[in-house]
Amino acid sequence: MKDLVEVIAKSLVDHPDEVVVTETEKEDAIVVVLKVLPEDMGKVIGRQGRIAKAIRTVVKAGASKTTKKVIVDIM
C-alpha cells in the first residue's frame, strides 16, 4: 500500500522529492501516513477533499485481498 500511495502522491505534487510515505501495521489495521510540503497540501487534498477521498478509495480497493483495514492519513 505504501508504494501505491507514494506513486499517486508524487504524480500530483510540484515537489515529488519531498513526499514521504510511512506504513505502520497494527493488530487490525494498516496505517499509511502521507506527508507533503504545505504548498502541495491543496493538490493532494483537492476541492472539498475529493482527491484525498479518491486516494483512500483506490487504496481500499487495493487492500481488498487482506483482512486488515487500511487507513490513509494525510499530514
Backbone atoms as SQL, in Angstrom:
CREATE TABLE atoms (id INTEGER PRIMARY KEY, chain TEXT, resi INTEGER, resn TEXT, atom TEXT, x REAL, y REAL, z REAL);
INSERT INTO atoms VALUES
  (1, 'A', 1, 'MET', 'N', 0.813, -1.189, 0.000),
  (2, 'A', 1, 'MET', 'CA', 0.000, 0.000, 0.000),
  (3, 'A', 1, 'MET', 'C', 0.863, 1.263, 0.000),
  (4, 'A', 2, 'LYS', 'N', 1.996, 1.177, 0.649),
  (5, 'A', 2, 'LYS', 'CA', 2.893, 2.332, 0.738),
  (6, 'A', 2, 'LYS', 'C', 3.324, 2.790, -0.650),
  (7, 'A', 3, 'ASP', 'N', 3.698, 1.847, -1.493),
  (8, 'A', 3, 'ASP', 'CA', 4.156, 2.196, -2.841),
  (9, 'A', 3, 'ASP', 'C', 3.044, 2.813, -3.674),
  (10, 'A', 4, 'LEU', 'N', 1.847, 2.306, -3.531),
  (11, 'A', 4, 'LEU', 'CA', 0.707, 2.837, -4.278),
  (12, 'A', 4, 'LEU', 'C', 0.438, 4.290, -3.910),
  (13, 'A', 5, 'VAL', 'N', 0.399, 4.591, -2.627),
  (14, 'A', 5, 'VAL', 'CA', 0.161, 5.960, -2.174),
  (15, 'A', 5, 'VAL', 'C', 1.295, 6.875, -2.622),
  (16, 'A', 6, 'GLU', 'N', 2.513, 6.382, -2.574),
  (17, 'A', 6, 'GLU', 'CA', 3.668, 7.191, -2.968),
  (18, 'A', 6, 'GLU', 'C', 3.626, 7.554, -4.449),
  (19, 'A', 7, 'VAL', 'N', 3.284, 6.604, -5.295),
  (20, 'A', 7, 'VAL', 'CA', 3.208, 6.865, -6.734),
  (21, 'A', 7, 'VAL', 'C', 2.110, 7.887, -7.038),
  (22, 'A', 8, 'ILE', 'N', 0.968, 7.733, -6.416),
  (23, 'A', 8, 'ILE', 'CA', -0.139, 8.664, -6.647),
  (24, 'A', 8, 'ILE', 'C', 0.231, 10.063, -6.178),
  (25, 'A', 9, 'ALA', 'N', 0.784, 10.170, -4.986),
  (26, 'A', 9, 'ALA', 'CA', 1.115, 11.480, -4.425),
  (27, 'A', 9, 'ALA', 'C', 2.200, 12.181, -5.232),
  (28, 'A', 10, 'LYS', 'N', 3.216, 11.446, -5.652),
  (29, 'A', 10, 'LYS', 'CA', 4.302, 12.071, -6.412),
  (30, 'A', 10, 'LYS', 'C', 3.832, 12.588, -7.764),
  (31, 'A', 11, 'SER', 'N', 2.803, 11.976, -8.317),
  (32, 'A', 11, 'SER', 'CA', 2.295, 12.451, -9.599),
  (33, 'A', 11, 'SER', 'C', 1.435, 13.705, -9.448),
  (34, 'A', 12, 'LEU', 'N', 1.001, 13.996, -8.244),
  (35, 'A', 12, 'LEU', 'CA', 0.120, 15.145, -8.018),
  (36, 'A', 12, 'LEU', 'C', 0.857, 16.423, -7.618),
  (37, 'A', 13, 'VAL', 'N', 1.968, 16.305, -6.910),
  (38, 'A', 13, 'VAL', 'CA', 2.603, 17.467, -6.290),
  (39, 'A', 13, 'VAL', 'C', 3.665, 18.109, -7.182),
  (40, 'A', 14, 'ASP', 'N', 4.060, 19.340, -6.816),
  (41, 'A', 14, 'ASP', 'CA', 5.114, 20.057, -7.531),
  (42, 'A', 14, 'ASP', 'C', 6.507, 19.631, -7.070),
  (43, 'A', 15, 'HIS', 'N', 6.615, 19.144, -5.842),
  (44, 'A', 15, 'HIS', 'CA', 7.903, 18.732, -5.275),
  (45, 'A', 15, 'HIS', 'C', 7.846, 17.244, -4.921),
  (46, 'A', 16, 'PRO', 'N', 7.981, 16.357, -5.925),
  (47, 'A', 16, 'PRO', 'CA', 7.855, 14.919, -5.635),
  (48, 'A', 16, 'PRO', 'C', 8.968, 14.355, -4.763),
  (49, 'A', 17, 'ASP', 'N', 10.111, 15.031, -4.691),
  (50, 'A', 17, 'ASP', 'CA', 11.198, 14.538, -3.845),
  (51, 'A', 17, 'ASP', 'C', 10.897, 14.705, -2.363),
  (52, 'A', 18, 'GLU', 'N', 9.969, 15.571, -2.032),
  (53, 'A', 18, 'GLU', 'CA', 9.630, 15.854, -0.629),
  (54, 'A', 18, 'GLU', 'C', 8.481, 15.003, -0.105),
  (55, 'A', 19, 'VAL', 'N', 7.971, 14.094, -0.910),
  (56, 'A', 19, 'VAL', 'CA', 6.874, 13.221, -0.480),
  (57, 'A', 19, 'VAL', 'C', 7.438, 12.103, 0.383),
  (58, 'A', 20, 'VAL', 'N', 6.866, 11.934, 1.573),
  (59, 'A', 20, 'VAL', 'CA', 7.293, 10.878, 2.497),
  (60, 'A', 20, 'VAL', 'C', 6.071, 10.043, 2.871),
  (61, 'A', 21, 'VAL', 'N', 6.187, 8.737, 2.661),
  (62, 'A', 21, 'VAL', 'CA', 5.089, 7.829, 2.994),
  (63, 'A', 21, 'VAL', 'C', 5.623, 6.779, 3.960),
  (64, 'A', 22, 'THR', 'N', 4.930, 6.627, 5.085),
  (65, 'A', 22, 'THR', 'CA', 5.310, 5.595, 6.054),
  (66, 'A', 22, 'THR', 'C', 4.119, 4.668, 6.274),
  (67, 'A', 23, 'GLU', 'N', 4.430, 3.423, 6.566),
  (68, 'A', 23, 'GLU', 'CA', 3.381, 2.422, 6.771),
  (69, 'A', 23, 'GLU', 'C', 3.611, 1.733, 8.107),
  (70, 'A', 24, 'THR', 'N', 2.561, 1.657, 8.909),
  (71, 'A', 24, 'THR', 'CA', 2.642, 1.019, 10.209),
  (72, 'A', 24, 'THR', 'C', 1.537, -0.023, 10.312),
  (73, 'A', 25, 'GLU', 'N', 1.893, -1.210, 10.758),
  (74, 'A', 25, 'GLU', 'CA', 0.886, -2.257, 10.934),
  (75, 'A', 25, 'GLU', 'C', 0.491, -2.363, 12.388),
  (76, 'A', 26, 'LYS', 'N', -0.799, -2.377, 12.619),
  (77, 'A', 26, 'LYS', 'CA', -1.346, -2.604, 13.953),
  (78, 'A', 26, 'LYS', 'C', -2.076, -3.941, 13.930),
  (79, 'A', 27, 'GLU', 'N', -2.732, -4.271, 15.020),
  (80, 'A', 27, 'GLU', 'CA', -3.401, -5.567, 15.115),
  (81, 'A', 27, 'GLU', 'C', -4.460, -5.763, 14.035),
  (82, 'A', 28, 'ASP', 'N', -5.313, -4.762, 13.861),
  (83, 'A', 28, 'ASP', 'CA', -6.431, -4.920, 12.938),
  (84, 'A', 28, 'ASP', 'C', -6.413, -3.928, 11.781),
  (85, 'A', 29, 'ALA', 'N', -5.330, -3.140, 11.644),
  (86, 'A', 29, 'ALA', 'CA', -5.299, -2.114, 10.603),
  (87, 'A', 29, 'ALA', 'C', -3.879, -1.833, 10.129),
  (88, 'A', 30, 'ILE', 'N', -3.808, -1.311, 8.935),
  (89, 'A', 30, 'ILE', 'CA', -2.555, -0.816, 8.378),
  (90, 'A', 30, 'ILE', 'C', -2.721, 0.687, 8.220),
  (91, 'A', 31, 'VAL', 'N', -1.835, 1.455, 8.842),
  (92, 'A', 31, 'VAL', 'CA', -1.912, 2.913, 8.791),
  (93, 'A', 31, 'VAL', 'C', -0.839, 3.427, 7.844),
  (94, 'A', 32, 'VAL', 'N', -1.269, 4.140, 6.806),
  (95, 'A', 32, 'VAL', 'CA', -0.355, 4.734, 5.837),
  (96, 'A', 32, 'VAL', 'C', -0.397, 6.242, 6.043),
  (97, 'A', 33, 'VAL', 'N', 0.747, 6.836, 6.356),
  (98, 'A', 33, 'VAL', 'CA', 0.831, 8.272, 6.612),
  (99, 'A', 33, 'VAL', 'C', 1.544, 8.927, 5.437),
  (100, 'A', 34, 'LEU', 'N', 0.892, 9.919, 4.831),
  (101, 'A', 34, 'LEU', 'CA', 1.437, 10.653, 3.696),
  (102, 'A', 34, 'LEU', 'C', 1.785, 12.061, 4.149),
  (103, 'A', 35, 'LYS', 'N', 3.053, 12.439, 3.970),
  (104, 'A', 35, 'LYS', 'CA', 3.497, 13.786, 4.340),
  (105, 'A', 35, 'LYS', 'C', 3.994, 14.499, 3.096),
  (106, 'A', 36, 'VAL', 'N', 3.472, 15.714, 2.865),
  (107, 'A', 36, 'VAL', 'CA', 3.898, 16.549, 1.742),
  (108, 'A', 36, 'VAL', 'C', 4.185, 17.949, 2.265),
  (109, 'A', 37, 'LEU', 'N', 4.802, 18.771, 1.428),
  (110, 'A', 37, 'LEU', 'CA', 5.057, 20.159, 1.810),
  (111, 'A', 37, 'LEU', 'C', 3.739, 20.916, 1.936),
  (112, 'A', 38, 'PRO', 'N', 3.703, 21.948, 2.777),
  (113, 'A', 38, 'PRO', 'CA', 2.457, 22.708, 2.954),
  (114, 'A', 38, 'PRO', 'C', 1.907, 23.293, 1.652),
  (115, 'A', 39, 'GLU', 'N', 2.779, 23.718, 0.736),
  (116, 'A', 39, 'GLU', 'CA', 2.280, 24.299, -0.508),
  (117, 'A', 39, 'GLU', 'C', 1.707, 23.237, -1.458),
  (118, 'A', 40, 'ASP', 'N', 2.012, 21.968, -1.228),
  (119, 'A', 40, 'ASP', 'CA', 1.461, 20.884, -2.041),
  (120, 'A', 40, 'ASP', 'C', 0.228, 20.244, -1.408),
  (121, 'A', 41, 'MET', 'N', -0.111, 20.662, -0.207),
  (122, 'A', 41, 'MET', 'CA', -1.221, 20.047, 0.516),
  (123, 'A', 41, 'MET', 'C', -2.544, 20.171, -0.247),
  (124, 'A', 42, 'GLY', 'N', -2.786, 21.319, -0.851),
  (125, 'A', 42, 'GLY', 'CA', -4.034, 21.529, -1.582),
  (126, 'A', 42, 'GLY', 'C', -4.163, 20.609, -2.782),
  (127, 'A', 43, 'LYS', 'N', -3.061, 20.287, -3.409),
  (128, 'A', 43, 'LYS', 'CA', -3.087, 19.400, -4.570),
  (129, 'A', 43, 'LYS', 'C', -3.399, 17.966, -4.170),
  (130, 'A', 44, 'VAL', 'N', -2.976, 17.580, -2.986),
  (131, 'A', 44, 'VAL', 'CA', -3.221, 16.215, -2.520),
  (132, 'A', 44, 'VAL', 'C', -4.642, 16.076, -1.967),
  (133, 'A', 45, 'ILE', 'N', -5.136, 17.118, -1.326),
  (134, 'A', 45, 'ILE', 'CA', -6.474, 17.058, -0.742),
  (135, 'A', 45, 'ILE', 'C', -7.544, 17.334, -1.793),
  (136, 'A', 46, 'GLY', 'N', -7.339, 18.348, -2.618),
  (137, 'A', 46, 'GLY', 'CA', -8.317, 18.673, -3.653),
  (138, 'A', 46, 'GLY', 'C', -9.486, 19.463, -3.114),
  (139, 'A', 47, 'ARG', 'N', -10.321, 19.909, -4.026),
  (140, 'A', 47, 'ARG', 'CA', -11.509, 20.678, -3.619),
  (141, 'A', 47, 'ARG', 'C', -12.472, 19.784, -2.860),
  (142, 'A', 48, 'GLN', 'N', -12.843, 20.252, -1.691),
  (143, 'A', 48, 'GLN', 'CA', -13.764, 19.546, -0.801),
  (144, 'A', 48, 'GLN', 'C', -13.297, 18.117, -0.497),
  (145, 'A', 49, 'GLY', 'N', -11.967, 17.893, -0.574),
  (146, 'A', 49, 'GLY', 'CA', -11.406, 16.598, -0.217),
  (147, 'A', 49, 'GLY', 'C', -11.615, 15.505, -1.243),
  (148, 'A', 50, 'ARG', 'N', -11.918, 15.867, -2.472),
  (149, 'A', 50, 'ARG', 'CA', -12.233, 14.850, -3.481),
  (150, 'A', 50, 'ARG', 'C', -11.033, 13.990, -3.846),
  (151, 'A', 51, 'ILE', 'N', -9.866, 14.592, -3.991),
  (152, 'A', 51, 'ILE', 'CA', -8.684, 13.805, -4.363),
  (153, 'A', 51, 'ILE', 'C', -8.266, 12.902, -3.208),
  (154, 'A', 52, 'ALA', 'N', -8.315, 13.413, -1.984),
  (155, 'A', 52, 'ALA', 'CA', -7.990, 12.597, -0.814),
  (156, 'A', 52, 'ALA', 'C', -8.943, 11.408, -0.707),
  (157, 'A', 53, 'LYS', 'N', -10.204, 11.646, -0.971),
  (158, 'A', 53, 'LYS', 'CA', -11.192, 10.570, -0.924),
  (159, 'A', 53, 'LYS', 'C', -10.916, 9.544, -2.018),
  (160, 'A', 54, 'ALA', 'N', -10.509, 10.016, -3.196),
  (161, 'A', 54, 'ALA', 'CA', -10.195, 9.101, -4.293),
  (162, 'A', 54, 'ALA', 'C', -8.968, 8.256, -3.966),
  (163, 'A', 55, 'ILE', 'N', -7.966, 8.872, -3.352),
  (164, 'A', 55, 'ILE', 'CA', -6.774, 8.114, -2.941),
  (165, 'A', 55, 'ILE', 'C', -7.163, 7.023, -1.954),
  (166, 'A', 56, 'ARG', 'N', -7.986, 7.368, -0.985),
  (167, 'A', 56, 'ARG', 'CA', -8.420, 6.383, 0.018),
  (168, 'A', 56, 'ARG', 'C', -9.230, 5.257, -0.625),
  (169, 'A', 57, 'THR', 'N', -10.042, 5.590, -1.624),
  (170, 'A', 57, 'THR', 'CA', -10.849, 4.580, -2.307),
  (171, 'A', 57, 'THR', 'C', -9.968, 3.610, -3.082),
  (172, 'A', 58, 'VAL', 'N', -8.956, 4.138, -3.785),
  (173, 'A', 58, 'VAL', 'CA', -8.045, 3.277, -4.554),
  (174, 'A', 58, 'VAL', 'C', -7.261, 2.360, -3.616),
  (175, 'A', 59, 'VAL', 'N', -6.794, 2.898, -2.505),
  (176, 'A', 59, 'VAL', 'CA', -6.038, 2.083, -1.547),
  (177, 'A', 59, 'VAL', 'C', -6.930, 1.017, -0.924),
  (178, 'A', 60, 'LYS', 'N', -8.155, 1.376, -0.633),
  (179, 'A', 60, 'LYS', 'CA', -9.097, 0.408, -0.066),
  (180, 'A', 60, 'LYS', 'C', -9.366, -0.726, -1.055),
  (181, 'A', 61, 'ALA', 'N', -9.493, -0.382, -2.332),
  (182, 'A', 61, 'ALA', 'CA', -9.706, -1.409, -3.351),
  (183, 'A', 61, 'ALA', 'C', -8.472, -2.293, -3.493),
  (184, 'A', 62, 'GLY', 'N', -7.295, -1.703, -3.405),
  (185, 'A', 62, 'GLY', 'CA', -6.064, -2.482, -3.484),
  (186, 'A', 62, 'GLY', 'C', -5.864, -3.402, -2.301),
  (187, 'A', 63, 'ALA', 'N', -6.426, -3.029, -1.167),
  (188, 'A', 63, 'ALA', 'CA', -6.266, -3.823, 0.050),
  (189, 'A', 63, 'ALA', 'C', -7.424, -4.784, 0.276),
  (190, 'A', 64, 'SER', 'N', -8.272, -4.961, -0.703),
  (191, 'A', 64, 'SER', 'CA', -9.439, -5.815, -0.507),
  (192, 'A', 64, 'SER', 'C', -9.077, -7.284, -0.302),
  (193, 'A', 65, 'LYS', 'N', -7.878, -7.677, -0.713),
  (194, 'A', 65, 'LYS', 'CA', -7.462, -9.068, -0.528),
  (195, 'A', 65, 'LYS', 'C', -6.999, -9.353, 0.896),
  (196, 'A', 66, 'THR', 'N', -6.658, -8.303, 1.638),
  (197, 'A', 66, 'THR', 'CA', -6.215, -8.501, 3.012),
  (198, 'A', 66, 'THR', 'C', -7.414, -8.406, 3.949),
  (199, 'A', 67, 'THR', 'N', -7.252, -8.955, 5.123),
  (200, 'A', 67, 'THR', 'CA', -8.334, -8.896, 6.100),
  (201, 'A', 67, 'THR', 'C', -8.243, -7.654, 6.967),
  (202, 'A', 68, 'LYS', 'N', -7.129, -6.911, 6.847),
  (203, 'A', 68, 'LYS', 'CA', -6.937, -5.731, 7.677),
  (204, 'A', 68, 'LYS', 'C', -7.539, -4.493, 7.012),
  (205, 'A', 69, 'LYS', 'N', -7.942, -3.570, 7.841),
  (206, 'A', 69, 'LYS', 'CA', -8.461, -2.287, 7.378),
  (207, 'A', 69, 'LYS', 'C', -7.275, -1.367, 7.076),
  (208, 'A', 70, 'VAL', 'N', -7.383, -0.573, 6.012),
  (209, 'A', 70, 'VAL', 'CA', -6.291, 0.345, 5.644),
  (210, 'A', 70, 'VAL', 'C', -6.753, 1.779, 5.892),
  (211, 'A', 71, 'ILE', 'N', -5.940, 2.524, 6.633),
  (212, 'A', 71, 'ILE', 'CA', -6.244, 3.919, 6.957),
  (213, 'A', 71, 'ILE', 'C', -5.175, 4.789, 6.325),
  (214, 'A', 72, 'VAL', 'N', -5.581, 5.816, 5.560),
  (215, 'A', 72, 'VAL', 'CA', -4.643, 6.737, 4.935),
  (216, 'A', 72, 'VAL', 'C', -4.772, 8.093, 5.638),
  (217, 'A', 73, 'ASP', 'N', -3.693, 8.542, 6.273),
  (218, 'A', 73, 'ASP', 'CA', -3.658, 9.851, 6.918),
  (219, 'A', 73, 'ASP', 'C', -2.788, 10.782, 6.090),
  (220, 'A', 74, 'ILE', 'N', -3.267, 11.992, 5.863),
  (221, 'A', 74, 'ILE', 'CA', -2.506, 12.985, 5.105),
  (222, 'A', 74, 'ILE', 'C', -2.092, 14.089, 6.064),
  (223, 'A', 75, 'MET', 'N', -0.784, 14.323, 6.127),
  (224, 'A', 75, 'MET', 'CA', -0.262, 15.350, 7.046),
  (225, 'A', 75, 'MET', 'C', 0.533, 16.359, 6.272);
